Amino acid sequence: MKKFILSLLAVLVAVPVFACTSVIVSGKKSASGRPVMYKHRDTGTLDNYIGRYKGELYTFIGLVNTKSGGGEVWTGTNSAGFSIMNTATYDLKDDDVPEDQMDREGILMYKALGTCKTLADFENLLNTHPRPMGVEANFGVIDAFGGAAYYEVNNHSWVKFDVNDDSVAPLGYLVVTNFTQTGRPEDRKGVDRYEKAKKIMAGLQDNPDKALFCDHKFLINNFSRKGGPILRNITSSTIAIEGVRAGDNPLKTVMWTACGYPTAAICVPLMVLDDDFIPSYLSPDADEHCVMCDNALKIKEKSLDARKACRKTEKYINKKFTSLYRRWVAGEMSFEKFKADYKVLLDKIYNKYEENFAKYLM
């Protein structure tokens, strides 16, 4: 028994608690002309919710850890169309900054969402943020002006990888897990997930000049719901942010969010807009839990048939929201009408969810 416990502890120590999988697709290459940013989140904090905040310059929404104490976001988008995510790295730190001053990526992203409009704004933040920054991470960023890039960042410096640069991303996208291009090769983590993600993306095209039909459905269903090595017991959520064409209205950005274990959570289209549209089932209650995430954790341990119920609910969501969104984008309905109908749809989504998942929630 003692040997078993020691072996288990060794495994737990060997596997990073913060270990995410991510992709950014350039708007230059996507079939929609919109950049797409995806994060599959693995963490020791499985309870998450969606918060809405007023920053120094911009309003934003984002994924928050329950009981975090505030001031942190782990993926989000703001009213200027600026969106950010991160993946932890273990090969960049080159100093003796103590661990209790690290893991401040969520704080940096909260600051960025409240103050940044463009990639250049984020780069200025990285240049001026107090040192040591308390981070060791890849940050993925898109904006409403066509910008799309990853940044490898440690306590004192950063390196940019432009997804729009053909010499950096010849296929129009980059896959990033838990290592960097500039760090120590011997300390790389998440290589198996990186290889799996690259294989999935490679299946999208057989011609380098062909547009990538890579939307939230493709990413979430093919990355977050097909099992290991990407989907794991420590997976807490998955988000795919579909930005806007360069120069378009940034409020048209959509943050498709599955809050909770991906096979048991439904993906909801969230938008910043000009008022609070975060539905109650994704918002924190008095204990800082959200219903959707709590339910996903319950369903996670039950029948795999829950996946079918999940797909059934999402089919309804995609059909209804896509129709509504396209009519607004095409100018067939006013902004006020869109918001009113969108609010009604968000309420209907949970009704449909409860209908399809009722037997799994008992």
N, C-alpha and C positions, 0 to 999 in steps of 0.2 A: 504493500500500500504506500509506504514511504517513497519507494522508487517511482511509483506512478505519479505521486504528487509532485515530486521533484522534476520529473519529465514534463508534466503539464506546465509547471512554472517556466521551464526552459523554453517551451514552445511559445507561451504567452509573451515572454520577454523578447523572443526572436522576431515576433510579428508586431510591426508598428501599429499603435492604436489609431493614429491618424494616417490613413492610407487611401487616398482617393484616386479615381480615374477620371480624366477629362479630355475634352476635344474642343477645338475652335475651328470652325469652317469659315473661310473668307466669303464675303458677299460677292466678290469678283467671280467666285467659282460655283456658288450655290445656285440651284435652279430658280429660286425665288428672288435672287439678287440681294437677299438679306443675310447678314452674318448670323451664325448660330453658335452658341456657346453652351457646352454641356458639362455638368459635374455630377458624378456618382459619388456620394459621400459615405466614407467609412470612418467611424469614430467610436469612442467609448461612451459617448452621450447619445443614446438612442431616442431620447425624448426631445423633439424639436417643435417649433411653431413658426408662424409667419408674423412678423411685426411690421408696422408702418411708422416712419419717423420723419421729423422735420430737421434737416441738417442746417448747417450754417448758410448754405446757398440753395440746396435742393431737397425736395422730399424724396424719400426712397422706401422701398419694401425689401425685406430680406429674411433669410432663414436664420433662426436664433436658437441657441441651446437653452433648454429649460434650466431655470435657476442659474443663469449666467451672471446675473447682477447688472446686466445692461451694458450698453456701449460697445457691443460686439455683434457682427453679422458675418455669416459664413458663406454667403452667396447672395447677390442682390442686384437690383436695378433702380435707377433714379429718374426723376422727371425730366432730365436732360438727355435721356437715352444712354447714359453711361452705365455699364454693367461690369461686375467684377466677381471673380471666384478665386480659389486657391487650392493647391495640393501641397501637402507637407513634403519636405525633402530632408535627407539625412546625410548629404554629401557636400554641403556648402559652408557650414559653420567653421570658421577658421580663427576662433578667439576663445577666451576663457570666461565669457559672459555666463554667469550662473543660470541654471535651469529655471529658477524662480523668476527670472527676468525675461524668459523666452515665451514662446507660444502666444504672441500678441498679434498674430495675423488678423484675427477677427476685429481687433481694435483698429488696425490700420485700414481694413476694408470699410468699417463704419465711418471713419474719417473721410475716406475717398468718396464714398457714396454721397456724403453730405456736401462735398466741396468740388468734385471733379465733373467736368463736362466732356473733356476730350482725353485722348491718350497723353497729349502734351501736359495737361493738368496733372495727370497721375505721375508722370515723370518728374514734374516739379515738386510734387509731394514727396516722392522718394528722395529727391535731392535735399529737401529742406527738413524732413522729419527728424526729430531729435535722435542722436546716436547714443548708445546702440539702439537699433530699431526694435529688437526683440523678436525678429522673424528669421525664419529659414524656410523658404517656400518658393514655389512657382505661383505667380499671380497671372490669371487670364483676364484680359480686358477687351471689351468692344465698346464703340461709341456710335453716335448717330451720324457720324461724318465718314463712315467707311472704315474707321480704324479697327484693327484686330491684331492683338499681339499677346505673347507670353513674356513675363519678366521673371528672371531668376534673381532672387533677392536674398541677401544675408544681412547681418547687422550693420554693415557699413557700405555696401556697394550693390550694384544691380547690372544685369545684362539683358538687352531686349532681343526678342525673336519675332520679327514682323511676319504675320501670317499672310499678308498681302504681297510679300516679297517672293518672287518665283525662285530665287536662289536659296531661300530659307524653307519655303513650303511649296515645292514644285507641283504638288497635287492639289493645292488649294486648302490644305488643312494641316493641323499639327495635333498629335496625340501626346499627352503628358500624364505621367503617373507620379511616382515618388522619387525621381532622381532628376538630375539636370545634365545639360550638355557640357557645362563648364566646371562641374564638381569632381570629386574624387571617385573614379570608377569602382574602386573596391568597396565603397559605401552605398552603392546603388540599391534601392528597394523598389518593389513593384514591377520588376522586369517582366515577370510572367503575364501580368495584367496589361502591360504595355504591348507586348507581342500579340496578345489576344485582341486588343483594341485595334491595333494596326491591321490585323487580318480581317476584322469586321469591316473596317473602312475600305480596305482594298477591294472588298467584294462589291462595292458601289459602282465601280467603273472598270472598263477594259480599254478605255481611250483617255489619255491625259487631257485631251481638249473637251471631253464630255462634261456637261454640267452635273453637279452632284445633287441628287434628290435626297437631301439629308435634312429631314425636319425633326421635330421633337418626337414624333411617333417612332421613327426609325431608330433614333438614338436610345430612347428609353426602353423600347421593346427588345432591341438587339444587344444592348450593353447591360442594362440593369435587370433584365428579367430572364436571361438565358442561363443562369447558373454560374458556377465557378469558372475561372478564378476571380472574375470581377464581382459577381454577387456573392456576398459572404454574410456570416452571422452578425458582423459588426456594421453592416450597411444600415444607414439611418434615414436616407432620403435620396432623391434624385431630382435634378432641375435641368431643364433645357430652355435657354433664353433665346428667343428669335427676335433679333434687332430689327432695324429699319434700313431701307435703302439710303444711301448717302444723301443727307440734306432733307429727308422726309421728316414728318412730325414725330418727334421722339416718344410722344405718348402712345404711339402705336406699337411700342415694344411689348412683347408678351413673355412673361416668365411662367412657363409650364412647370408646375410643381407637384411632385408626388411626395408628400410629407409623411414619412414613415417607411417601413420596409417595402420596397418597390412592387413586389408581386402582390401585396395585400393593400396597397394604397392606390387611389385613383389620381390621375394627373389632371390638375385644375388650372385653367388659364387665368393668371393673375396679372393685373395692370396697375400702374401707379395712378394714371389719370389725374383729376384735380380734386378728388375727394377720397375718403376711405372706403374702398370696395373690398377689403379683405373680409371674406365670409367668417361667420362665427365659428364654424367647424375647423378653421385653420388658425384662428386667433387664440391667444392664451386665456385660460380661465383663471380663477383666483389662485390656483396652485401652479400657474404657468405651464399648464398642459393644454394641448389642443385635441379635440375629439378625434380628428382624422388620424393623427399619429398614434394615439392610444388604441384606437380600433385596429390599426394596422399591426401593432404589436400583438394584439389578441389573435388576429387571424393568422399571423405568421406561423404559429405553431399548429394550425389546424389543416384541414383538407386542402390539397393542391387544387381542388375544384374552385377554390376562391379566385384563382387566376382567371377562370372563365367568367366569373361574375365581374371581375375587374375590367376585363376587355369589353364586356357587354355594356357596362356603365360608360366607359371611355368612348365607345362607338357613338353613343348618344351625345356625349359632350362635344366630340370633334365635329359631328354633323351640325349641331346647333350653333356652336360658337363660330365655326368656319363660315357658315352662311351669314351670320350676323356681322362678323368682322369684315368680310368681303364687301358687304353692302355699304358699310361705313367708309371703308377705304376707297370704294368706287364713287363715293359722293351721292349714293342713293338714299342716305339718311343723315340727319343732322347729328352732331356730336351729342346733343342733349338726348335725342331719341336713342342713340346707341347706348349711352350710359344707363338709361332707364331699362332698356331691354336686357342689357348685360347684368344688371343687378337682379332682375327676375330670373335670369338663367342661372346665376350662382346659387340662388335659393333652390331652384329646381334640381340642380345637380345633387345636392345632398339628399333630397327626397328620393331621387333615382338610386343613389348609392345605398340608402337604407333598404330600399325595396329589393335590390339585387344581393345585398350582403346580410340580410336579416338573420338567416339561419346560421351564419358564421359568427354573429355577434352575441348569440345567446350564451 
